[in-house]
Amino acid sequence: MPFYRVWYRNNTEPLEFSTAGITRDKAILDRVFQHENITPPVTPPVNQGEPATKDPSLQELIDNNKLGPVRYTVDESEPVTIG
């Protein structure tokens, strides 16, 4: 079970959690949203004949919610920055 430590907003104490398997950056960011009680944006469904709307990038989500920088380690690995 991978053990994650996630730092954001230059907090000194990380958000810590374990998962059953490797977790993607989006899922890690979702954990931060849940911990901070932030409701992530929902992309509305597209009506037939209208152009598709794209989901915000991870960097846009981080910037829009003033979370940056967001970085994490997995089992004491080298830090990885999201975005």
N, C-alpha and C positions, 0 to 999 in steps of 0.2 A: 504494500500500500504506500504510494508516494505521499510524502509529507511536504506540504507547501507552506512557505512564509511569504506573505505579500505586503509590500510597503507602498503606500500612496500618500499624497499630500505631505510628503516629507515627515510623516509620523515616525517617531522613534520606535514604537512597538508595532510589530507586524501583525497582520491578520493571519492566523494559523489554522490549517485544516488538512485532513487526509482524504484521499479519494481511492476508489477501488482500482483505478487505472490512471494513465496519463491524461491530463486535462488540457484542453485547448485554451488559448489566450482569452477567447470570448467567454468561456465558462468561468475562468478566473475573475474576469471583470464582472460577470453576473454575481459572483460571490461577494465582491466588494459592494455592488449595488444593494444586495440583500442586507449585508452587514450595516450599511449606512442608511437603510430604508429609503433608497432612491428607486423610483419607478422608471425602468428603462423605457425609452420611446418605443412606440409600436408603429410600424409602418402600415398604413391603412391598405386594405385590399384594393386592387386596381379594377375599375369597371371596364367592361369590354369596350375596346376601341380607344381607350385612353393610354397614354404612354406609361410605362412602368416607373414606379418610384424606387429609388435604390435605398437600401438600408445605410445608416450612417457608418462610417469606418470606426474602428476601435479608437483611433486617435481623436476623431470627432466626439465620440462618447466621453472620452477622458477629458477633453478640453471643455465640452459643454457642461460637465458636472464638476469641473475644477478639482479633478482627482490627481493630476500629474505632479511629478512623474509616477508611473506605476511600474514597479519592478518586483520580481519574485525569484525565489530559489526553490529547487526541488531536491529534497534530501541532501542539503548542504552543498548543492552544485554552485557553479558560478552564477551570479545574478543575471537575469534576463529582463530587458525592458520591453514593455508592451507599447505599441504605437509606432 
